[in-house]
Amino acid sequence: MNLEVDENAKKEIGQAITSPDSPVGIDAKKTHIIIINKLIEIEKRLDKLEKLH
């Protein structure tokens, strides 16, 4: 399993979730929204694939 992230993607994602107001440097709420949204997109794609079989 390849878990490496392309440097450009890593930079883009990092910029999207960075928060200078956070003690850990990222906006946790925004990060979770991005993750949940992506999971919903994946779920919809899987549903479509399952209906084809």
Order of alpha helices (4+ residues) and beta strands (2+ residues): alpha-alpha
